[in-house]
Amino acid sequence: MGVIVQYTCKQCGFVADDLAIGPSMFQDVNHKIVRCTGCAKVMTMPVDADNVVLEKYRKCHICGGTDFVFWNGICPKCGNKDLDFEQTGWWD
């Protein structure tokens, strides 16, 4: 079972929410937080055992980009490293 989290930047107000992370009970995948390199949208994507985003999900729903990097927790708008974290629920 995974958790749903929200990150908020204390400096600029950026919010990354509804991030469902962790293992799935019904599939052999783990959801991790990624950042689209095309538009900088922070989202979750299912990854396989080798930490590779599953091919059928590898498309940004904002810009259509297909290149992602694992999010390092730094605000994509202002570069602040001190974001607030809140668990908002459970998923699966």
N, C-alpha and C positions, 0 to 999 in steps of 0.2 A: 504494500500500500504506500502511496506517495502523499506528499503534502502540497498544498497550494500556498504560494508565498507572494508577497508584494515588497518591492524595493522602492524607496522614495529618496530622492536626492535632497539633502538639507540645504544645498546651495542654490539650485535653480528650479527645484520643484518637479523635475522629471519623475515620472512614475512608471514602473514596470510591474504590472499586476496580472493576476490570474495565471501565474507561472506554476504549472503543475509539474513537479519534479519528483524523481524517485522511481522505484521499480513498479512494474505493473504486475498485478496478481494473475491476470488472464493471458498475458502475452510474454514472450521471452525478450522483453525490451526494458530499457531504463530511460526515463525522460530527463534530459539535461538542458540547462539554460544556454542558449546560443545567441549570437548577434549576427544579423544579416550584414554582410560587408557592403551591400549595395545601398541600403537605406538606414542602417544602424538600428533597426528595430530589434528589441530584445524580446525573445520568445522561447518557448520550449519545443524541443524536437525529440522524437524517439531515436535512440541509438542502439546499435547492436553490441555484442560482447566485446568488440574491438573499438568501441567508442566512435563508430562511424554513423552519421545520420542516415537513417534508412532511406533508400533511393525514392520510394513512392511518396515520401513526405518532404523531400528536399526541394521545396519551392516556397519562397516568402509570399505570404498572403497580402503584403502591402505593395512590394515593387516587382514581384515575380522573379527575383534573384534566386540563384541556386548555390551561392557560396556562403558558407557560415563558418564562424569561429566560435569556440567555447567562450562564453562571456567571462571576463575577468573581474566583474563586480565594479568596474569603473563607469561612472555616468557617461553615456555616449554623447550627451549634449554639452557638458561643461568640463568633463575630465575629473570631477570630484571623486575621491576615493572613499569618502565617509558617507555611505548611504544607510538610511534606516531600513531595517528588515522586520517584517511582520508575517507570521504564519496566519493565514486566513481560513484554512480549511484542510480537508483531506480529499483524496480522489482515488478512484478505482473501485 
